[in-house]
Amino acid sequence: MNLLQKLRLWLTGSVYIGDRRKEGWTGSLPFYAFRCPIHGLVENYRQGFRQELRCPKCMKKALEKMRKP
């Protein structure tokens, strides 16, 4: 990230870092960098009806916890 992006991250809590397309997707989505209170700086796209930024590491951990018997 450049200095302007770091400043924007500090001021607003998230910063646009570019459009990306994951394998199997038909189109691309805008990705953002933001701070997770547990994992620090992470990146993901906005999700759900409320277009929230969710930490992918926290989501993975929660899914693993749900799968355990």
MDTraj code that builds the backbone (N, CA, C; nanometers):
import mdtraj as md
import numpy as np

residues = "MET ASN LEU LEU GLN LYS LEU ARG LEU TRP LEU THR GLY SER VAL TYR ILE GLY ASP ARG ARG LYS GLU GLY TRP THR GLY SER LEU PRO PHE TYR ALA PHE ARG CYS PRO ILE HIS GLY LEU VAL GLU ASN TYR ARG GLN GLY PHE ARG GLN GLU LEU ARG CYS PRO LYS CYS MET LYS LYS ALA LEU GLU LYS MET ARG LYS PRO".split()
xyz = np.array([
    [0.0829, -0.1178, 0.0000],
    [0.0000, 0.0000, 0.0000],
    [0.0881, 0.1252, 0.0000],
    [0.0408, 0.2244, -0.0719],
    [0.1149, 0.3497, -0.0727],
    [0.0722, 0.4357, 0.0475],
    [0.1373, 0.5490, 0.0644],
    [0.1128, 0.6355, 0.1795],
    [-0.0317, 0.6857, 0.1849],
    [-0.0872, 0.7216, 0.0710],
    [-0.2254, 0.7703, 0.0671],
    [-0.3232, 0.6605, 0.1100],
    [-0.3001, 0.5384, 0.0644],
    [-0.3865, 0.4266, 0.1030],
    [-0.3752, 0.3990, 0.2530],
    [-0.2535, 0.4066, 0.3070],
    [-0.2349, 0.3846, 0.4506],
    [-0.3084, 0.4907, 0.5318],
    [-0.3035, 0.6147, 0.4862],
    [-0.3740, 0.7231, 0.5533],
    [-0.5250, 0.7009, 0.5479],
    [-0.5747, 0.6620, 0.4314],
    [-0.7177, 0.6342, 0.4154],
    [-0.7618, 0.5184, 0.5061],
    [-0.6774, 0.4153, 0.5156],
    [-0.7059, 0.3013, 0.6029],
    [-0.7159, 0.3477, 0.7473],
    [-0.6244, 0.4321, 0.7894],
    [-0.6232, 0.4825, 0.9259],
    [-0.7472, 0.5691, 0.9533],
    [-0.7854, 0.6505, 0.8565],
    [-0.8978, 0.7424, 0.8758],
    [-1.0344, 0.6746, 0.8670],
    [-1.0516, 0.5859, 0.7702],
    [-1.1843, 0.5285, 0.7443],
    [-1.2005, 0.3837, 0.7905],
    [-1.0911, 0.3137, 0.8160],
    [-1.0994, 0.1754, 0.8606],
    [-1.0853, 0.0736, 0.7491],
    [-1.0965, 0.1182, 0.6242],
    [-1.0774, 0.0270, 0.5106],
    [-1.0309, 0.1078, 0.3898],
    [-0.9691, 0.0375, 0.2953],
    [-0.9217, 0.1044, 0.1743],
    [-0.9343, 0.0082, 0.0555],
    [-0.9821, 0.0612, -0.0557],
    [-0.9958, -0.0164, -0.1804],
    [-0.8568, -0.0500, -0.2321],
    [-0.8341, -0.1771, -0.2660],
    [-0.7023, -0.2168, -0.3170],
    [-0.7070, -0.2715, -0.4593],
    [-0.8249, -0.2831, -0.5174],
    [-0.8347, -0.3268, -0.6560],
    [-0.9401, -0.4336, -0.6771],
    [-0.9771, -0.4533, -0.8022],
    [-1.0722, -0.5585, -0.8386],
    [-0.9970, -0.6888, -0.8582],
    [-1.0575, -0.7981, -0.8128],
    [-0.9966, -0.9306, -0.8274],
    [-1.1032, -1.0318, -0.8651],
    [-1.0577, -1.1382, -0.9295],
    [-1.1473, -1.2482, -0.9633],
    [-1.0830, -1.3761, -0.9116],
    [-1.1576, -1.4492, -0.8292],
    [-1.1090, -1.5771, -0.7782],
    [-1.1436, -1.6877, -0.8764],
    [-1.0740, -1.7983, -0.8639],
    [-1.0962, -1.9118, -0.9527],
    [-1.2407, -1.9597, -0.9410],
    [-1.3066, -1.9765, -1.0546],
    [-1.4443, -2.0215, -1.0578],
    [-1.5465, -1.9091, -1.0624],
    [-1.5036, -1.7874, -1.0394],
    [-1.5936, -1.6720, -1.0464],
    [-1.6131, -1.6313, -1.1914],
    [-1.7293, -1.5785, -1.2238],
    [-1.7542, -1.5310, -1.3598],
    [-1.7131, -1.3851, -1.3778],
    [-1.7055, -1.3107, -1.2682],
    [-1.6669, -1.1701, -1.2757],
    [-1.5730, -1.1341, -1.1616],
    [-1.5376, -1.0089, -1.1557],
    [-1.4479, -0.9642, -1.0497],
    [-1.5233, -0.8773, -0.9494],
    [-1.4667, -0.8651, -0.8295],
    [-1.5243, -0.7842, -0.7233],
    [-1.4186, -0.6907, -0.6670],
    [-1.4601, -0.5763, -0.6134],
    [-1.3643, -0.4870, -0.5487],
    [-1.3196, -0.5450, -0.4138],
    [-1.1898, -0.5456, -0.3900],
    [-1.1332, -0.5940, -0.2646],
    [-1.0839, -0.4762, -0.1822],
    [-1.0913, -0.4932, -0.0503],
    [-1.0537, -0.3882, 0.0439],
    [-0.9585, -0.4446, 0.1479],
    [-0.8668, -0.3606, 0.1943],
    [-0.7819, -0.3939, 0.3080],
    [-0.8453, -0.3293, 0.4304],
    [-0.8431, -0.4008, 0.5431],
    [-0.8985, -0.3493, 0.6673],
    [-0.8340, -0.4230, 0.7835],
    [-0.8535, -0.3709, 0.9034],
    [-0.7929, -0.4304, 1.0218],
    [-0.8935, -0.5171, 1.0969],
    [-0.8520, -0.6408, 1.1220],
    [-0.9267, -0.7322, 1.2080],
    [-0.8669, -0.7168, 1.3481],
    [-0.9488, -0.7079, 1.4529],
    [-0.8935, -0.6929, 1.5873],
    [-0.8089, -0.8126, 1.6313],
    [-0.8307, -0.9280, 1.5698],
    [-0.7561, -1.0489, 1.6070],
    [-0.6371, -1.0727, 1.5144],
    [-0.6569, -1.0617, 1.3829],
    [-0.5558, -1.0995, 1.2846],
    [-0.4792, -0.9832, 1.2224],
    [-0.5145, -0.8616, 1.2574],
    [-0.4444, -0.7463, 1.2019],
    [-0.4939, -0.7122, 1.0618],
    [-0.4029, -0.6719, 0.9759],
    [-0.4385, -0.6277, 0.8409],
    [-0.4735, -0.7474, 0.7523],
    [-0.5959, -0.7464, 0.6984],
    [-0.6441, -0.8531, 0.6094],
    [-0.7120, -0.7887, 0.4901],
    [-0.7465, -0.8689, 0.3921],
    [-0.8189, -0.8177, 0.2756],
    [-0.9303, -0.9133, 0.2377],
    [-1.0397, -0.8556, 0.1886],
    [-1.1544, -0.9339, 0.1457],
    [-1.2490, -0.8416, 0.0691],
    [-1.3573, -0.8981, 0.0192],
    [-1.4590, -0.8199, -0.0499],
    [-1.5800, -0.8039, 0.0415],
    [-1.6647, -0.7064, 0.0124],
    [-1.7850, -0.6830, 0.0935],
    [-1.8837, -0.7976, 0.0725],
    [-1.9475, -0.8399, 0.1823],
    [-2.0332, -0.9572, 0.1760],
    [-2.1675, -0.9329, 0.2408],
    [-2.2671, -1.0059, 0.1939],
    [-2.3990, -1.0050, 0.2545],
    [-2.4833, -0.8851, 0.2150],
    [-2.6049, -0.8856, 0.2663],
    [-2.7009, -0.7796, 0.2372],
    [-2.6496, -0.6441, 0.2841],
    [-2.5792, -0.6436, 0.3979],
    [-2.5290, -0.5187, 0.4554],
    [-2.3918, -0.4795, 0.4009],
    [-2.3386, -0.5594, 0.3095],
    [-2.2097, -0.5301, 0.2453],
    [-2.0992, -0.5071, 0.3492],
    [-2.0852, -0.6022, 0.4426],
    [-1.9875, -0.5924, 0.5504],
    [-1.8539, -0.6509, 0.5074],
    [-1.7484, -0.5972, 0.5642],
    [-1.6153, -0.6546, 0.5468],
    [-1.5928, -0.7531, 0.6608],
    [-1.5696, -0.8787, 0.6249],
    [-1.5507, -0.9846, 0.7240],
    [-1.4121, -1.0441, 0.7081],
    [-1.3469, -1.0656, 0.8203],
    [-1.2119, -1.1231, 0.8188],
    [-1.2182, -1.2670, 0.7669],
    [-1.1437, -1.2989, 0.6608],
    [-1.1479, -1.4355, 0.6073],
    [-1.0885, -1.5379, 0.7043],
    [-0.9938, -1.4965, 0.7867],
    [-0.9333, -1.5889, 0.8840],
    [-1.0318, -1.6209, 0.9956],
    [-1.1046, -1.5209, 1.0432],
    [-1.2068, -1.5442, 1.1459],
    [-1.3195, -1.6312, 1.0907],
    [-1.3588, -1.6066, 0.9652],
    [-1.4648, -1.6859, 0.9030],
    [-1.4219, -1.8323, 0.8904],
    [-1.2980, -1.8544, 0.8525],
    [-1.2462, -1.9909, 0.8383],
    [-1.2443, -2.0612, 0.9733],
    [-1.2010, -1.9893, 1.0770],
    [-1.1964, -2.0449, 1.2115],
    [-1.3359, -2.0820, 1.2604],
    [-1.4341, -1.9960, 1.2357],
    [-1.5721, -2.0231, 1.2768],
    [-1.6290, -2.1430, 1.2032],
    [-1.5984, -2.1557, 1.0749],
    [-1.6461, -2.2703, 0.9968],
    [-1.5855, -2.3994, 1.0479],
    [-1.4559, -2.3976, 1.0800],
    [-1.3907, -2.5177, 1.1341],
    [-1.4519, -2.5565, 1.2675],
    [-1.4850, -2.4579, 1.3504],
    [-1.5458, -2.4844, 1.4806],
    [-1.6833, -2.5479, 1.4642],
    [-1.7602, -2.5027, 1.3639],
    [-1.8934, -2.5577, 1.3393],
    [-1.8862, -2.7003, 1.2871],
    [-1.7816, -2.7343, 1.2160],
    [-1.7687, -2.8685, 1.1570],
    [-1.7241, -2.9736, 1.2580],
    [-1.6643, -2.9323, 1.3709],
    [-1.6193, -3.0282, 1.4702],
    [-1.7375, -3.0915, 1.5408],
    [-1.7295, -3.2253, 1.5650],
    [-1.8411, -3.2945, 1.6330],
    [-1.8509, -3.2575, 1.7797],
])
top = md.Topology()
chain = top.add_chain()
for i, resn in enumerate(residues, 1):
    res = top.add_residue(resn, chain, resSeq=i)
    for name in ("N", "CA", "C"):
        top.add_atom(name, md.element.get_by_symbol(name[0]), res)
traj = md.Trajectory(xyz[None], top)
